[in-house]
Amino acid sequence: MATDLPIPEADHLPLGDLVHRIRALDAAGVRRLLDHEVAHANRPAVVVALRAREVELRSGAEPSGGNPAATSAAQAPPPQAAPAASPATTGPPQNPPSHGDPTNPAQPRG
């Protein structure tokens, strides 16, 4: 199951995000992701990136201190509550167009 992976949403991450996140994984985590990728989507660019990271780790590279499960930079932050409207935040008064207001029958569009 994909939730058992060290990066649960790895199946849906763009390649750039995935490459960034796998740098925080140890060799076992990269191997789990690679096995899952080959068994499921088998995206060539992802397989190449995972194998390259595996080679780096075998050659002495250390996992970064980052959190592979952190929010993606591609994801928008959650919306913040909008401040209440006040006279200080209202826009300027709007005048109807010079040719009249189409919703006002007393002011023809002539």
C-alpha positions in Angstrom: 0.0 0.0 0.0 1.3 3.5 -0.9 0.7 4.8 2.7 3.4 2.3 3.9 6.0 4.2 1.9 8.5 6.7 3.4 6.9 9.4 1.2 3.2 8.4 1.2 2.2 10.6 -1.8 5.2 9.7 -3.9 3.0 8.3 -6.6 1.5 11.8 -7.3 4.6 14.0 -6.8 6.2 15.7 -9.8 9.7 14.5 -10.5 11.4 17.6 -9.1 9.6 17.3 -5.7 10.4 13.6 -5.5 14.1 14.1 -6.2 14.2 16.7 -3.5 12.5 14.6 -1.0 14.4 11.4 -1.5 17.6 13.1 -0.4 16.3 12.8 3.1 15.8 9.0 2.9 18.3 6.3 3.9 19.2 3.5 1.5 16.3 1.3 2.8 13.7 4.0 2.2 15.0 4.6 -1.3 14.9 0.9 -2.0 11.3 0.7 -0.8 10.3 3.6 -3.0 12.1 2.0 -6.0 10.5 -1.4 -5.5 7.1 0.3 -5.3 7.7 2.4 -8.3 8.8 -0.5 -10.5 5.9 -2.6 -9.4 3.3 0.1 -10.0 3.7 3.2 -12.2 7.3 2.3 -13.4 7.9 5.9 -14.6 11.3 5.9 -16.3 12.5 9.2 -15.0 11.5 8.3 -11.4 13.2 4.9 -11.6 16.4 6.6 -12.9 16.3 9.2 -10.1 15.8 6.6 -7.4 18.6 4.3 -8.8 20.9 7.3 -9.0 20.2 8.2 -5.4 20.7 4.6 -4.4 24.2 4.7 -6.0 25.0 8.0 -4.2 24.1 6.5 -0.8 26.2 3.4 -1.5 29.1 5.7 -2.4 29.0 7.4 1.0 26.4 10.2 0.6 24.4 10.9 3.8 20.7 11.5 3.9 19.8 15.2 4.4 18.1 16.4 7.5 14.9 17.3 5.7 11.5 15.8 6.2 10.4 13.8 3.2 6.8 13.9 4.3 6.7 17.8 4.6 4.3 19.8 2.5 5.3 20.2 -1.1 6.4 23.6 -2.4 3.9 23.0 -5.2 1.0 22.8 -2.8 -0.7 26.0 -1.9 -0.8 26.9 1.8 -4.2 26.5 3.5 -6.4 29.6 3.1 -6.4 32.1 5.9 -9.5 33.6 7.3 -10.4 36.8 5.4 -10.6 39.9 7.5 -14.0 41.3 8.0 -15.0 44.1 5.7 -15.1 47.6 7.1 -15.5 51.1 5.7 -11.7 51.3 5.7 -11.5 48.3 3.3 -14.3 49.2 0.9 -13.6 50.4 -2.6 -14.5 53.7 -4.1 -18.1 54.3 -5.1 -19.0 53.0 -8.6 -20.9 55.1 -11.1 -23.0 53.5 -13.8 -21.6 53.5 -17.3 -22.1 56.7 -19.3 -24.6 55.0 -21.6 -26.9 54.2 -18.7 -27.6 51.4 -16.3 -29.2 48.4 -18.1 -30.9 47.4 -14.9 -32.6 50.7 -14.4 -35.6 51.2 -16.8 -35.8 55.0 -16.0 -32.3 55.4 -17.4 -32.4 54.1 -21.0 -29.2 52.9 -22.7 -29.9 55.1 -25.6 
